[in-house]
């Protein structure tokens, strides 16, 4: 595992040569700042609300990698005072699906910072997030000697066709897509890295109904007190050293955990799926996007009679999809 971690760090350094700085304001990062790192391509319409949401949560600085957007994403971000941004035309697939770029940014700028790694369609919620900033969570984690914090990805979708209502820049996507699967999840332990592997939700139910074992993973470890020795291995699903993956309780009880509300399924999704399928830059020959494109042609409706409308984090705790653990 030490050799794997070393190789990952070396890959990150090598792939950093593909990045060109567009705006570097990392000099403004304060020692206590929570950082957010994200890779994106053609997400201009999502960025205003994304930035607003995480600023309100208490994020101090944003570090973005723009992978050859042509919709003005990079130009929009370069005007923001709390944003540093790098651009690249490099292959997303050959950069371990963006993980190499994220690892380099974390190694270079995030050492000794709590760092949140999310996509522009992911919204982090945690216990008491409606009344406490993210720094309250990270202070508690520091005091509890906890270095990483897990979150389950929860796919959100509208009631009815996902293309029925257009999404507007700056709009809260939950105004359109607020429904989710409250059950229908499987969990197993990865014997190699020790992380949990969670599958299910509407993507398993609809797009991978015949092969649920091929459905996308929903387990994430997006919040980490970063150390330059650390490295993500596969998206934010797992890390090295392996101890960072133990974000669950093994001997009874519950550890505190959060959720990532995944607002992927808006009216923009079909076009995005076609674009990513043509690019072929995603995992396993973009099999996930092929399933999306095929299914959406027949019926772009993910809602079912068991769907539940999202209210708040307490609802997710009651359903067992996140936990406040012993944080009170």
ROVO-434561 format. One record per residue: residue in one letter; chain; x, y, z of N, C-alpha, C, O in turn. Coordinates in steps of 0.02 Angstrom, whole numbers. Example, Ala and Ser with C-alpha at 12.3 -4.5 7.8 and 13.67 -1.06 7.14 Angstrom:
BEGIN
(A A (660 -284 390) (615 -225 390) (660 -165 390) (712 -166 423))
(S A (642 -112 354) (684 -53 357) (645 2 394) (670 57 402))
This chain:
BEGIN
(X A (41 -60 0) (0 0 0) (43 63 0) (24 114 -30))
(X A (100 61 34) (145 119 33) (170 132 -37) (177 190 -58))
(X A (184 79 -74) (208 86 -143) (152 115 -187) (166 158 -229))
(X A (91 92 -177) (35 119 -215) (27 194 -202) (15 233 -247))
(X A (33 212 -138) (25 282 -120) (81 324 -152) (68 380 -176))
(X A (141 298 -151) (197 335 -182) (186 344 -256) (199 397 -284))
(X A (162 291 -289) (148 296 -361) (94 348 -375) (99 385 -424))
(X A (43 350 -333) (-11 399 -341) (16 470 -335) (-2 514 -374))
(X A (60 481 -286) (88 547 -277) (131 567 -336) (130 625 -358))
(X A (169 520 -363) (211 534 -421) (169 549 -482) (186 593 -522))
(X A (114 512 -491) (68 525 -547) (41 597 -541) (37 633 -591))
(X A (23 616 -481) (-5 683 -471) (45 737 -491) (27 786 -524))
(X A (108 728 -471) (159 777 -490) (167 779 -566) (172 833 -595))
(X A (169 721 -597) (177 719 -670) (118 751 -706) (127 789 -753))
(X A (57 736 -683) (-2 763 -716) (-12 838 -701) (-48 872 -738))
(X A (20 864 -649) (16 935 -635) (46 977 -692) (30 1036 -699))
(X A (89 947 -732) (119 982 -788) (67 998 -842) (80 1041 -885))
(X A (10 964 -840) (-43 978 -888) (-85 1039 -869) (-124 1064 -910))
(X A (-77 1063 -809) (-119 1117 -783) (-87 1185 -795) (-27 1195 -784))
(X A (-128 1231 -819) (-106 1300 -831) (-146 1346 -785) (-207 1345 -786))
(X A (-111 1386 -745) (-146 1429 -698) (-181 1486 -735) (-151 1519 -777))
(X A (-244 1496 -720) (-283 1551 -748) (-290 1607 -697) (-286 1666 -714))
(X A (-301 1588 -634) (-305 1637 -580) (-281 1604 -516) (-310 1555 -493))
(X A (-229 1631 -487) (-200 1603 -426) (-208 1653 -370) (-171 1702 -366))
(X A (-255 1639 -326) (-265 1681 -267) (-254 1640 -203) (-282 1656 -151))
(X A (-213 1588 -209) (-200 1545 -151) (-163 1582 -96) (-162 1560 -39))
(X A (-131 1637 -114) (-96 1676 -63) (-144 1705 -11) (-123 1724 44))
(X A (-208 1708 -28) (-258 1734 19) (-285 1680 66) (-324 1696 111))
(X A (-265 1617 56) (-290 1563 100) (-264 1573 170) (-204 1582 181))
(X A (-310 1572 218) (-292 1580 289) (-283 1511 321) (-312 1462 298))
(X A (-243 1507 374) (-230 1442 406) (-292 1404 427) (-293 1342 425))
(X A (-345 1440 446) (-405 1407 471) (-456 1392 416) (-509 1364 431))
(X A (-443 1411 354) (-492 1404 301) (-506 1331 284) (-461 1290 279))
(X A (-571 1316 275) (-591 1253 244) (-589 1264 168) (-616 1313 143))
(X A (-556 1219 133) (-547 1226 60) (-595 1180 24) (-616 1129 50))
(X A (-613 1199 -37) (-653 1157 -81) (-616 1148 -146) (-593 1196 -177))
(X A (-609 1085 -168) (-575 1068 -230) (-624 1034 -276) (-661 990 -255))
(X A (-624 1054 -340) (-672 1025 -387) (-644 1026 -458) (-610 1074 -477))
(X A (-659 975 -496) (-645 974 -568) (-711 983 -605) (-763 961 -581))
(X A (-708 1014 -663) (-771 1026 -700) (-758 1032 -774) (-701 1043 -797))
(X A (-812 1024 -811) (-812 1039 -882) (-883 1062 -901) (-932 1026 -889))
(X A (-888 1122 -929) (-951 1149 -953) (-1006 1147 -899) (-1058 1116 -908))
(X A (-992 1182 -844) (-1040 1185 -788) (-1059 1257 -772) (-1078 1272 -715))
(X A (-1054 1302 -820) (-1066 1373 -808) (-1134 1386 -775) (-1139 1428 -730))
(X A (-1185 1351 -797) (-1252 1364 -772) (-1259 1345 -698) (-1301 1373 -663))
(X A (-1218 1298 -675) (-1223 1275 -606) (-1181 1317 -557) (-1195 1317 -497))
(X A (-1132 1351 -582) (-1082 1382 -538) (-1108 1436 -492) (-1087 1438 -434))
(X A (-1153 1481 -513) (-1175 1533 -465) (-1205 1505 -401) (-1188 1528 -347))
(X A (-1250 1457 -407) (-1280 1429 -346) (-1229 1387 -308) (-1229 1388 -246))
(X A (-1188 1350 -343) (-1137 1308 -311) (-1092 1351 -266) (-1081 1333 -208))
(X A (-1067 1406 -292) (-1024 1450 -253) (-1062 1480 -194) (-1036 1483 -138))
(X A (-1123 1502 -206) (-1164 1531 -153) (-1177 1481 -97) (-1172 1498 -38))
(X A (-1194 1419 -116) (-1209 1368 -67) (-1150 1355 -21) (-1157 1354 40))
(X A (-1091 1346 -50) (-1033 1329 -9) (-1004 1389 27) (-974 1380 81))
(X A (-1011 1449 1) (-992 1508 39) (-1036 1514 102) (-1010 1527 156))
(X A (-1101 1503 94) (-1146 1506 151) (-1129 1452 202) (-1141 1461 262))
(X A (-1102 1395 178) (-1084 1341 224) (-1020 1358 263) (-1008 1330 317))
(X A (-979 1403 235) (-919 1424 270) (-854 1406 236) (-801 1412 267))
(X A (-856 1385 173) (-794 1370 136) (-755 1435 127) (-783 1487 108))
(X A (-689 1432 139) (-648 1492 135) (-616 1505 68) (-605 1563 50))
(X A (-601 1452 30) (-569 1461 -35) (-585 1402 -80) (-591 1345 -56))
(X A (-592 1416 -145) (-608 1365 -195) (-549 1355 -242) (-518 1404 -264))
(X A (-534 1292 -257) (-482 1275 -305) (-514 1232 -359) (-537 1176 -345))
(X A (-515 1257 -421) (-548 1223 -476) (-498 1203 -530) (-449 1238 -543))
(X A (-512 1145 -560) (-479 1126 -623) (-533 1125 -677) (-581 1087 -672))
(X A (-526 1167 -727) (-572 1169 -783) (-543 1128 -840) (-490 1145 -867))
(X A (-578 1075 -858) (-554 1029 -909) (-582 1048 -978) (-627 1015 -1004))
(X A (-554 1101 -1006) (-568 1120 -1076) (-642 1139 -1088) (-671 1119 -1138))
(X A (-671 1177 -1042) (-740 1200 -1052) (-743 1249 -1110) (-695 1286 -1124))
(X A (-800 1249 -1145) (-810 1298 -1198) (-875 1337 -1188) (-902 1366 -1235))
(X A (-900 1338 -1125) (-963 1373 -1110) (-953 1434 -1065) (-1001 1463 -1040))
(X A (-889 1454 -1055) (-876 1513 -1013) (-866 1498 -940) (-862 1544 -900))
(X A (-861 1434 -921) (-852 1416 -850) (-788 1447 -821) (-790 1478 -768))
(X A (-733 1439 -856) (-669 1464 -830) (-669 1540 -826) (-644 1568 -777))
(X A (-698 1572 -876) (-700 1645 -875) (-743 1671 -818) (-725 1721 -786))
(X A (-798 1638 -804) (-840 1657 -748) (-803 1650 -682) (-805 1695 -640))
(X A (-771 1594 -672) (-737 1582 -609) (-678 1628 -598) (-662 1647 -542))
(X A (-645 1648 -652) (-585 1689 -645) (-601 1760 -620) (-555 1797 -604))
(X A (-665 1777 -617) (-683 1842 -590) (-701 1840 -516) (-719 1891 -488))
(X A (-697 1782 -485) (-718 1774 -416) (-658 1782 -369) (-605 1754 -380))
(X A (-668 1821 -316) (-613 1841 -272) (-585 1783 -230) (-526 1784 -212))
(X A (-627 1733 -214) (-606 1678 -171) (-593 1613 -210) (-599 1558 -183))
(X A (-577 1620 -274) (-568 1563 -319) (-498 1565 -350) (-475 1617 -374))
(X A (-465 1507 -349) (-406 1496 -390) (-424 1442 -441) (-460 1395 -426))
(X A (-401 1451 -503) (-422 1406 -556) (-365 1389 -603) (-325 1432 -623))
(X A (-363 1325 -620) (-316 1300 -670) (-356 1270 -728) (-410 1243 -718))
(X A (-329 1275 -787) (-362 1247 -846) (-317 1193 -877) (-255 1195 -870))
(X A (-348 1146 -911) (-310 1094 -945) (-350 1067 -1004) (-411 1062 -1001))
(X A (-315 1050 -1056) (-344 1013 -1112) (-327 939 -1108) (-341 901 -1154))
(X A (-295 920 -1053) (-274 851 -1045) (-332 803 -1039) (-389 823 -1027))
(X A (-317 739 -1048) (-368 686 -1045) (-391 674 -974) (-350 660 -930))
(X A (-456 681 -963) (-486 667 -898) (-475 594 -879) (-459 578 -822))
(X A (-483 549 -928) (-474 478 -916) (-402 462 -897) (-390 423 -850))
(X A (-354 490 -933) (-284 475 -919) (-258 509 -856) (-204 493 -832))
(X A (-297 555 -829) (-280 585 -764) (-318 549 -708) (-336 579 -658))
(X A (-330 484 -718) (-368 443 -670) (-436 475 -656) (-458 478 -598))
(X A (-468 498 -711) (-535 529 -706) (-533 589 -658) (-578 598 -617))
(X A (-480 629 -666) (-472 690 -628) (-439 683 -561) (-421 734 -530))
(X A (-431 622 -537) (-403 612 -469) (-331 637 -465) (-311 664 -413))
(X A (-292 629 -518) (-222 652 -516) (-219 727 -506) (-177 752 -468))
(X A (-262 764 -540) (-263 837 -533) (-283 857 -462) (-253 902 -432))
(X A (-334 824 -435) (-357 838 -367) (-302 823 -317) (-290 862 -271))
(X A (-268 767 -324) (-215 749 -278) (-159 800 -279) (-130 816 -227))
(X A (-144 827 -337) (-90 876 -341) (-111 941 -306) (-72 969 -268))
(X A (-172 965 -319) (-194 1026 -286) (-195 1018 -211) (-175 1063 -174))
(X A (-219 960 -188) (-220 947 -116) (-150 946 -87) (-137 974 -34))
(X A (-105 913 -122) (-36 908 -97) (-2 977 -95) (35 992 -49))
(X A (-16 1017 -146) (18 1082 -151) (-12 1136 -106) (25 1177 -78))
(X A (-79 1135 -97) (-111 1192 -64) (-151 1174 -1) (-167 1218 39))
(X A (-168 1110 8) (-216 1093 61) (-185 1061 122) (-222 1041 168))
(X A (-120 1055 125) (-89 1023 183) (-111 1058 247) (-106 1119 254))
(X A (-135 1018 295) (-158 1041 361) (-223 1081 358) (-240 1116 406))
(X A (-259 1077 303) (-325 1108 297) (-379 1053 292) (-368 1001 261))
(X A (-436 1066 323) (-494 1025 306) (-515 1043 235) (-524 1101 218))
(X A (-521 991 194) (-531 1001 122) (-590 959 98) (-594 899 112))
(X A (-635 991 62) (-695 960 36) (-686 952 -39) (-675 1001 -75))
(X A (-692 891 -63) (-686 876 -135) (-754 855 -161) (-779 801 -143))
(X A (-784 896 -203) (-851 883 -229) (-856 904 -302) (-815 944 -325))
(X A (-905 878 -337) (-921 899 -405) (-971 957 -403) (-1003 968 -352))
(X A (-978 994 -458) (-1024 1051 -459) (-1098 1033 -452) (-1140 1077 -444))
(X A (-1115 969 -455) (-1185 949 -444) (-1195 913 -378) (-1246 880 -367))
(X A (-1145 920 -332) (-1149 887 -267) (-1152 940 -211) (-1113 987 -211))
(X A (-1199 929 -165) (-1210 978 -111) (-1205 942 -44) (-1247 899 -27))
(X A (-1154 960 -6) (-1137 926 56) (-1184 947 112) (-1194 1007 124))
(X A (-1214 898 146) (-1253 911 206) (-1225 868 262) (-1199 813 250))
(X A (-1231 893 322) (-1203 858 380) (-1247 874 440) (-1289 919 436))
(X A (-1240 839 495) (-1283 853 554) (-1278 926 575) (-1224 954 582))
(X A (-1336 957 584) (-1342 1026 607) (-1318 1077 555) (-1303 1134 573))
(X A (-1315 1058 492) (-1292 1104 440) (-1339 1163 431) (-1319 1214 402))
(X A (-1400 1157 455) (-1447 1213 450) (-1436 1266 504) (-1463 1321 499))
(X A (-1395 1250 555) (-1382 1298 608) (-1308 1308 624) (-1291 1355 659))
(X A (-1264 1264 598) (-1193 1269 614) (-1152 1269 550) (-1165 1230 505))
(X A (-1102 1314 546) (-1059 1315 487) (-1014 1254 484) (-1007 1217 533))
(X A (-983 1244 427) (-941 1185 418) (-881 1187 466) (-854 1135 483))
(X A (-860 1247 487) (-804 1251 534) (-823 1223 602) (-779 1200 639))
(X A (-888 1224 620) (-909 1192 682) (-899 1117 677) (-878 1085 726))
(X A (-914 1089 619) (-903 1017 609) (-828 1001 611) (-808 954 645))
(X A (-788 1039 575) (-716 1023 573) (-682 1034 640) (-635 998 657))
(X A (-705 1084 679) (-678 1093 747) (-694 1031 790) (-651 1008 828))
(X A (-755 1006 784) (-774 946 823) (-733 886 800) (-711 846 842))
(X A (-723 879 736) (-683 823 710) (-611 829 736) (-581 778 755))
(X A (-583 889 735) (-515 899 762) (-512 879 836) (-467 843 857))
(X A (-561 902 874) (-561 887 946) (-571 813 960) (-552 787 1013))
(X A (-602 778 912) (-614 706 919) (-560 664 886) (-565 602 884))
(X A (-507 697 861) (-451 663 827) (-475 621 768) (-450 566 757))
(X A (-524 647 732) (-550 614 672) (-523 650 611) (-527 712 606))
(X A (-495 613 563) (-461 644 506) (-502 644 441) (-485 679 394))
(X A (-556 605 439) (-595 599 377) (-668 589 395) (-685 563 447))
(X A (-712 612 349) (-783 613 363) (-820 587 302) (-814 615 247))
(X A (-859 534 311) (-893 502 255) (-961 533 240) (-992 566 282))
(X A (-983 523 178) (-1048 548 157) (-1075 502 102) (-1039 484 56))
(X A (-1138 485 107) (-1170 445 56) (-1198 490 1) (-1230 541 16))
(X A (-1187 472 -61) (-1214 509 -118) (-1287 491 -127) (-1304 432 -135))
(X A (-1331 541 -127) (-1403 529 -134) (-1427 564 -197) (-1428 626 -201))
(X A (-1446 525 -247) (-1469 552 -311) (-1538 583 -304) (-1584 552 -279))
(X A (-1543 645 -325) (-1607 681 -325) (-1635 685 -396) (-1598 684 -445))
(X A (-1702 689 -400) (-1734 692 -466) (-1802 725 -459) (-1829 727 -403))
(X A (-1831 750 -513) (-1897 781 -510) (-1952 728 -507) (-1940 669 -517))
(X A (-2012 751 -494) (-2071 709 -501) (-2098 720 -571) (-2128 772 -586))
(X A (-2087 671 -615) (-2104 679 -686) (-2041 681 -728) (-1987 664 -704))
(X A (-2048 701 -789) (-1993 702 -836) (-1938 749 -811) (-1952 804 -788))
(X A (-1875 727 -817) (-1821 770 -794) (-1810 830 -840) (-1776 877 -821))
(X A (-1838 829 -899) (-1831 885 -945) (-1892 931 -946) (-1898 974 -989))
(X A (-1937 921 -898) (-1999 959 -900) (-1990 1032 -880) (-2024 1076 -907))
(X A (-1945 1046 -833) (-1936 1114 -808) (-1864 1136 -818) (-1818 1102 -794))
(X A (-1852 1191 -853) (-1783 1213 -865) (-1751 1241 -802) (-1782 1276 -763))
(X A (-1688 1225 -793) (-1649 1250 -737) (-1618 1317 -757) (-1593 1325 -812))
(X A (-1620 1366 -711) (-1593 1432 -722) (-1530 1442 -681) (-1526 1417 -624))
(X A (-1482 1478 -708) (-1420 1493 -671) (-1437 1529 -607) (-1477 1576 -607))
(X A (-1408 1508 -552) (-1420 1538 -487) (-1477 1506 -448) (-1486 1522 -389))
(X A (-1515 1462 -479) (-1572 1431 -447) (-1550 1372 -403) (-1504 1335 -421))
(X A (-1583 1363 -346) (-1573 1304 -306) (-1601 1244 -344) (-1661 1242 -357))
(X A (-1558 1195 -362) (-1583 1139 -402) (-1636 1098 -365) (-1675 1062 -397))
(X A (-1639 1102 -299) (-1690 1065 -262) (-1760 1093 -272) (-1809 1061 -253))
(X A (-1765 1153 -301) (-1830 1179 -319) (-1861 1137 -375) (-1922 1137 -384))
(X A (-1820 1103 -413) (-1843 1061 -468) (-1837 987 -451) (-1884 948 -459))
(X A (-1777 968 -426) (-1762 897 -413) (-1755 887 -338) (-1702 899 -310))
(X A (-1809 866 -304) (-1808 860 -232) (-1827 790 -208) (-1834 779 -147))
(X A (-1834 742 -253) (-1856 675 -235) (-1796 627 -235) (-1748 637 -272))
(X A (-1799 575 -193) (-1745 527 -189) (-1773 459 -168) (-1829 454 -145))
(X A (-1732 408 -176) (-1749 340 -153) (-1730 334 -79) (-1671 343 -62))
(X A (-1778 319 -37) (-1764 315 34) (-1738 247 55) (-1712 240 111))
(X A (-1743 197 12) (-1717 131 26) (-1679 106 -35) (-1648 145 -71))
(X A (-1681 40 -47) (-1652 15 -109) (-1576 22 -113) (-1550 38 -166))
(X A (-1541 12 -56) (-1468 18 -56) (-1435 -45 -29) (-1461 -78 16))
(X A (-1378 -61 -58) (-1338 -117 -34) (-1271 -92 -11) (-1244 -44 -39))
(X A (-1244 -123 41) (-1180 -102 70) (-1136 -164 81) (-1158 -214 108))
(X A (-1074 -158 60) (-1025 -210 75) (-958 -177 89) (-948 -117 75))
(X A (-912 -215 115) (-847 -189 134) (-795 -209 82) (-791 -267 62))
(X A (-756 -160 61) (-701 -172 14) (-643 -203 53) (-614 -171 97))
(X A (-625 -266 38) (-574 -300 78) (-504 -272 68) (-460 -281 111))
(X A (-493 -238 13) (-426 -212 -2) (-412 -146 34) (-360 -138 65))
(X A (-460 -100 28) (-449 -33 56) (-487 -21 121) (-474 28 156))
(X A (-534 -65 138) (-571 -58 200) (-628 -10 199) (-660 1 251))
(X A (-643 21 142) (-698 68 137) (-763 30 124) (-762 -27 100))
(X A (-819 61 140) (-884 33 123) (-897 46 49) (-874 95 20))
(X A (-935 1 18) (-955 7 -52) (-1031 7 -55) (-1062 -44 -40))
(X A (-1060 63 -73) (-1133 71 -72) (-1158 79 -143) (-1130 117 -182))
(X A (-1212 43 -159) (-1244 49 -225) (-1320 50 -216) (-1346 29 -164))
(X A (-1354 74 -267) (-1427 76 -264) (-1454 142 -287) (-1423 176 -328))
(X A (-1513 160 -262) (-1545 222 -282) (-1573 219 -353) (-1577 165 -381))
(X A (-1593 275 -381) (-1626 275 -446) (-1581 251 -503) (-1606 225 -553))
(X A (-1516 261 -496) (-1473 238 -551) (-1470 162 -555) (-1471 134 -610))
(X A (-1468 129 -497) (-1472 55 -498) (-1541 32 -518) (-1549 -16 -555))
(X A (-1591 66 -493) (-1661 46 -505) (-1682 55 -577) (-1719 14 -604))
(X A (-1659 108 -609) (-1683 125 -677) (-1631 108 -731) (-1647 73 -779))
(X A (-1569 133 -723) (-1520 126 -776) (-1482 60 -774) (-1457 37 -826))
(X A (-1477 29 -715) (-1441 -34 -709) (-1485 -87 -677) (-1462 -127 -636))
(X A (-1548 -87 -695) (-1596 -133 -666) (-1577 -206 -678) (-1588 -249 -635))
(X A (-1548 -221 -736) (-1529 -289 -752) (-1461 -309 -725) (-1446 -368 -716))
(X A (-1419 -259 -710) (-1352 -272 -684) (-1337 -224 -626) (-1294 -181 -632))
(X A (-1373 -230 -570) (-1364 -183 -515) (-1293 -182 -487) (-1272 -132 -458))
(X A (-1257 -237 -495) (-1188 -239 -471) (-1143 -192 -510) (-1088 -176 -488))
(X A (-1165 -169 -569) (-1127 -122 -610) (-1146 -50 -599) (-1119 -5 -630))
(X A (-1194 -39 -554) (-1217 30 -541) (-1162 71 -508) (-1118 42 -475))
(X A (-1163 137 -516) (-1110 179 -487) (-1108 174 -411) (-1159 162 -378))
(X A (-1049 183 -384) (-1039 182 -311) (-1065 247 -281) (-1058 301 -311))
(X A (-1096 242 -223) (-1125 299 -189) (-1088 318 -125) (-1106 366 -92))
(X A (-1036 280 -108) (-996 295 -48) (-943 348 -65) (-909 343 -116))
(X A (-938 398 -22) (-890 452 -33) (-856 470 33) (-885 462 87))
(X A (-795 494 28) (-760 523 86) (-736 592 62) (-678 601 46))
(X A (-782 640 61) (-766 704 29) (-729 754 74) (-699 801 49))
(X A (-731 744 141) (-702 792 187) (-645 760 225) (-655 712 261))
(X A (-585 788 217) (-524 759 246) (-480 814 273) (-471 866 241))
(X A (-452 803 332) (-400 848 357) (-336 828 321) (-301 780 339))
(X A (-321 866 268) (-272 842 220) (-200 845 246) (-181 890 283))
(X A (-162 796 225) (-91 792 237) (-59 776 169) (-85 736 131))
(X A (-2 806 155) (29 796 89) (47 724 75) (63 706 18))
(X A (46 682 127) (60 611 117) (-1 572 92) (6 516 69))
(X A (-60 602 97) (-121 568 79) (-132 568 3) (-101 607 -33))
(X A (-176 524 -19) (-194 523 -90) (-260 488 -100) (-273 436 -70))
(X A (-303 518 -141) (-363 483 -163) (-342 430 -213) (-294 438 -251))
(X A (-380 375 -214) (-365 320 -259) (-416 315 -316) (-398 307 -374))
(X A (-480 321 -299) (-534 315 -348) (-587 367 -332) (-625 358 -284))
(X A (-590 421 -372) (-634 477 -356) (-624 493 -282) (-568 494 -257))
(X A (-679 506 -246) (-673 514 -173) (-700 453 -137) (-720 457 -79))
(X A (-702 396 -172) (-727 335 -143) (-680 306 -91) (-703 276 -42))
(X A (-615 315 -101) (-567 285 -54) (-501 321 -59) (-484 352 -109))
(X A (-462 315 -4) (-399 349 3) (-345 302 27) (-358 246 48))
(X A (-285 327 25) (-228 297 60) (-196 352 102) (-190 409 78))
(X A (-176 337 163) (-177 272 198) (-247 246 210) (-296 283 212))
(X A (-251 179 217) (-316 146 222) (-357 168 283) (-418 165 282))
(X A (-323 189 336) (-359 209 396) (-408 266 384) (-457 272 421))
(X A (-396 307 333) (-442 362 317) (-509 337 292) (-558 374 292))
(X A (-512 275 270) (-574 246 244) (-621 220 298) (-678 202 283))
(X A (-598 218 359) (-639 190 413) (-684 246 442) (-675 268 499))
(X A (-731 267 402) (-777 320 422) (-842 292 450) (-892 327 454))
(X A (-841 228 468) (-899 194 495) (-877 157 558) (-818 145 569))
(X A (-926 139 599) (-912 105 662) (-912 29 650) (-960 2 623))
(X A (-859 -4 670) (-853 -77 658) (-881 -118 715) (-899 -176 705))
(X A (-885 -90 775) (-903 -131 834) (-967 -107 867) (-972 -108 928))
(X A (-1014 -87 828) (-1077 -63 855) (-1078 12 863) (-1026 44 863))
(X A (-1138 40 868) (-1143 113 872) (-1138 143 803) (-1137 108 753))
(X A (-1136 210 800) (-1133 245 737) (-1084 302 740) (-1082 339 790))
(X A (-1044 310 688) (-1002 369 681) (-1042 423 645) (-1087 409 605))
(X A (-1025 485 660) (-1058 540 625) (-1041 536 550) (-985 519 531))
(X A (-1090 551 509) (-1080 550 436) (-1126 601 405) (-1173 626 437))
(X A (-1114 616 342) (-1155 664 306) (-1184 634 243) (-1188 573 236))
(X A (-1204 677 198) (-1231 656 134) (-1212 707 81) (-1201 765 96))
(X A (-1209 684 20) (-1200 728 -38) (-1264 725 -79) (-1278 674 -111))
(X A (-1302 779 -79) (-1361 782 -121) (-1339 792 -193) (-1307 842 -209))
(X A (-1356 744 -235) (-1329 741 -303) (-1382 764 -352) (-1427 726 -370))
(X A (-1377 827 -373) (-1427 857 -416) (-1407 850 -490) (-1404 900 -526))
(X A (-1394 790 -510) (-1373 776 -579) (-1432 780 -628) (-1424 802 -685))
(X A (-1491 758 -605) (-1545 745 -652) (-1591 806 -661) (-1647 808 -635))
(X A (-1565 855 -698) (-1603 914 -718) (-1614 911 -794) (-1593 863 -826))
(X A (-1645 962 -821) (-1659 961 -893) (-1595 963 -935) (-1596 946 -994))
(X A (-1540 984 -904) (-1476 988 -940) (-1443 920 -947) (-1392 913 -981))
(X A (-1471 869 -914) (-1435 805 -908) (-1429 766 -973) (-1376 739 -988))
(X A (-1482 763 -1012) (-1480 723 -1074) (-1426 747 -1121) (-1389 708 -1149))
(X A (-1421 813 -1128) (-1369 842 -1171) (-1300 827 -1143) (-1253 811 -1180))
(X A (-1293 832 -1076) (-1230 818 -1044) (-1210 745 -1053) (-1152 729 -1065))
(X A (-1258 700 -1047) (-1245 628 -1056) (-1221 613 -1126) (-1174 575 -1136))
(X A (-1253 644 -1176) (-1233 634 -1246) (-1162 660 -1257) (-1122 629 -1292))
(X A (-1147 718 -1228) (-1080 748 -1235) (-1027 703 -1206) (-976 690 -1237))
(X A (-1039 678 -1145) (-989 636 -1112) (-982 568 -1146) (-928 538 -1145))
(X A (-1037 544 -1174) (-1033 481 -1211) (-989 489 -1273) (-949 445 -1290))
(X A (-997 545 -1308) (-956 559 -1367) (-882 567 -1349) (-839 545 -1386))
(X A (-869 598 -1291) (-800 610 -1271) (-765 545 -1249) (-705 538 -1259))
(X A (-802 499 -1220) (-774 435 -1199) (-720 442 -1146) (-671 404 -1146))
(X A (-728 490 -1100) (-677 503 -1050) (-692 474 -981) (-655 486 -934))
(X A (-747 437 -976) (-767 412 -911) (-753 338 -903) (-734 303 -950))
(X A (-762 315 -843) (-742 247 -821) (-774 193 -864) (-832 198 -885))
(X A (-735 140 -878) (-758 80 -914) (-791 97 -981) (-845 73 -997))
(X A (-756 139 -1019) (-782 156 -1085) (-847 195 -1082) (-889 190 -1127))
(X A (-856 234 -1029) (-917 275 -1020) (-981 232 -1018) (-1033 253 -1043))
(X A (-976 172 -989) (-1034 128 -987) (-1091 160 -949) (-1150 149 -965))
(X A (-1075 200 -898) (-1127 234 -859) (-1166 282 -903) (-1228 283 -901))
(X A (-1131 321 -943) (-1165 370 -986) (-1201 337 -1044) (-1251 363 -1069))
(X A (-1177 279 -1065) (-1213 242 -1116) (-1281 218 -1090) (-1331 221 -1125))
(X A (-1281 196 -1026) (-1344 175 -995) (-1392 234 -988) (-1452 227 -999))
(X A (-1365 292 -970) (-1407 352 -964) (-1439 369 -1031) (-1500 378 -1035))
(X A (-1398 372 -1083) (-1423 392 -1149) (-1476 344 -1174) (-1527 365 -1202))
(X A (-1464 279 -1165) (-1512 229 -1190) (-1579 234 -1152) (-1632 232 -1184))
(X A (-1576 240 -1087) (-1637 240 -1048) (-1678 304 -1056) (-1739 302 -1058))
(X A (-1644 361 -1061) (-1679 424 -1064) (-1716 434 -1130) (-1764 473 -1133))
(X A (-1695 398 -1182) (-1732 402 -1245) (-1802 373 -1239) (-1848 396 -1272))
(X A (-1809 323 -1196) (-1874 290 -1188) (-1920 326 -1140) (-1979 336 -1154))
(X A (-1892 346 -1082) (-1935 375 -1031) (-1893 414 -980) (-1866 384 -934))
(X A (-1886 480 -988) (-1844 519 -943) (-1879 536 -877) (-1884 595 -859))
(X A (-1903 485 -842) (-1940 495 -780) (-1914 444 -729) (-1920 384 -739))
(X A (-1884 468 -674) (-1855 425 -624) (-1899 416 -563) (-1885 374 -520))
(X A (-1953 455 -559) (-1996 452 -500) (-2035 387 -498) (-2053 359 -550))
(X A (-2047 361 -438) (-2089 302 -429) (-2131 311 -366) (-2121 360 -329))
(X A (-2175 265 -352) (-2221 273 -296) (-2186 268 -228) (-2215 287 -177))
(X A (-2124 244 -227) (-2086 240 -165) (-2040 299 -156) (-2004 303 -106))
(X A (-2040 346 -203) (-1996 404 -197) (-2017 448 -138) (-2076 452 -120))
(X A (-1968 480 -107) (-1981 523 -50) (-1953 593 -64) (-1899 599 -94))
(X A (-1988 644 -42) (-1966 713 -54) (-1919 735 2) (-1933 726 61))
(X A (-1862 764 -19) (-1812 786 30) (-1837 846 70) (-1866 893 42))
(X A (-1826 842 136) (-1846 897 181) (-1784 928 212) (-1771 987 204))
(X A (-1745 887 249) (-1685 912 282) (-1642 854 305) (-1658 796 294))
(X A (-1585 870 337) (-1538 819 358) (-1567 772 410) (-1549 714 414))
(X A (-1613 798 451) (-1643 756 503) (-1683 699 472) (-1685 643 499))
(X A (-1715 713 417) (-1752 661 381) (-1704 605 359) (-1720 546 365))
(X A (-1645 624 334) (-1596 575 312) (-1570 534 371) (-1557 474 364))
(X A (-1564 566 429) (-1543 529 489) (-1595 478 509) (-1578 421 526))
(X A (-1659 497 508) (-1712 451 526) (-1713 391 479) (-1726 334 501))
(X A (-1698 403 416) (-1697 349 366) (-1633 307 369) (-1628 257 333))
(X A (-1585 327 409) (-1523 290 415) (-1474 304 360) (-1428 264 349))
(X A (-1481 360 324) (-1437 377 268) (-1380 422 290) (-1333 433 251))
(X A (-1382 448 351) (-1327 485 382) (-1337 483 457) (-1389 460 481))
(X A (-1288 506 495) (-1292 501 568) (-1256 559 601) (-1205 582 576))
(X A (-1282 582 657) (-1246 633 695) (-1199 601 746) (-1161 636 779))
(X A (-1202 534 752) (-1157 500 798) (-1161 529 867) (-1215 536 895))
(X A (-1103 545 897) (-1103 573 965) (-1091 648 964) (-1073 678 1015))
(X A (-1102 679 905) (-1097 752 901) (-1164 782 919) (-1214 770 885))
(X A (-1167 820 972) (-1231 848 994) (-1227 924 996) (-1277 956 1014))
